[in-house]
Amino acid sequence: LLLIVVFAVVQAVRPLPTPTLKLTAEESVSFEGGKPTMPWPGEGQAAMDVNGIGTFGTSGDQKPVPIASIAKVMTVYLILRDHPLEKGKDGPKIPVDAAAQKHYETGKPANESVVKVTEGQKISQYEALQAVMLPSANNVAKLLARWDTKSDSEDEFVAKMNKTAKELGMKNTHYTDPSGLDKTTVSTAEDLVKLGRAAMENPVFNEISRQPSYVDLNGDKQKNFFGLIPTVAIGIKTGTTTAAGGNILFAAEQVVDGKPQTIIGATLGQYGDNGVANIDEVTRVTEELIKAGKGALKSKKIVKKGDVVGQVDDGMGGTTPVVATKDVSAVGWSGLTVKLELDTEKGKTPPHSAKAGTKVGVLSVGDGKGGAVEVPVALQSDLSEPGLGAKLKRVG
């Protein structure tokens, strides 16, 4: 009898297991209809997706190819990552060295993309980033690389570019210079979409990427080489060389249900009918892709407010349903399947007891890559600690 009493007391005071949150709704929902046909280019390669939603797919063989000045996107991304700027601030003044001036003097007659700078001048970090992104200044890209690493060589910066590419999951990318002039700087459309997505999350990069022009420190107006800005696209970067052909990494927006959706894509290796690297051809192809992507986007209601989407499991046989606190509509296109995931808020676990209506987690709808639609979930009824009977029967 004593052993029974001791057992009962031990069972009653044992720590309760941590409650868990489980999804009971369907794990995925599909948009009706067949997948839309994209006007992929007939040559080269391309890729396009929508942040937090999914991918429209790819075209061409996704093998590493020269990317020309699109390499500068990584350069600017790294400068802003390691030397952050607040919006509205110009940042530090960067001394122009002799190498940057000489590069301008030799590059200009050779029709290389360069911007006039003179040794001894000081260019703000913000303007230097504009020079690299809009008129695609090779000499300023290299200047930034030397400034960042406090070195006369760009090698250390290039090593950082390759390290960051790996961190972003760009498995088929290799940089050999910060400007992209080297034909040995290579990537794929698929990889560049990953970079574009990361870069556009930086507010200053996003701001500069949208600009059609700026006036430089010499009073000259510098235009953005990306002619689809701001009417069709909101960024990002063009790149054209004989080895690379015409290339564009692009971002565009489409408002669906009052919310802007960001399309990120890349078109590489465009030459046109005459077989010559052609910025007009890649611009035409990119515009068609953007328009098709925008036109395909639509909204679908996935979950209604009050729908049971999951449950809190107390680990001892008891469950309490949880419901969506708002309607959940996902943006996508015909044939797309979106995933539903139910998770607790960061750093929190479901309580052992709580009143009905208590928020205990978050339902997300998307592709699992970030930017998903999220809505809190709450208890449909009161959540109570397991009773004495459940505690006594516990064997685990």
Secondary structure, 3 states (H helix, E strand, C coil): CHHHHHHHHHHHHCCCCCCEEEECCCCEEECCCCCCCCCCCCCCEEEEEECCCEEEEEECCCCCEECHHHHHHHHHHHHHHHCCCCCCCCCCEEECCHHHHHHHHHHCCCCCCCCCCCCCCEEEHHHHHHHHHCCCCHHHHHHHHHHHHCCCCCHHHHHHHHHHHHHCCCCCCECCCCCCCCCCCEECHHHHHHHHHHHHCCHHHHHHHCCCEEECCCCCEEECCCCCCCCCCCEEEEEEECCCEEEEEEEEEEEECCEEEEEEEEEEEECCCCCCCCHHHHHHHHHHHHHHHHHHCEEEEEECCCCEEEEEECCCCCEEEEEECCCEEEEECCCCEEEEEEECCCCCCCCCCECCCCEEEEEEEECCCCCCEEEEEEECCCECCCCHHHHHHCCC
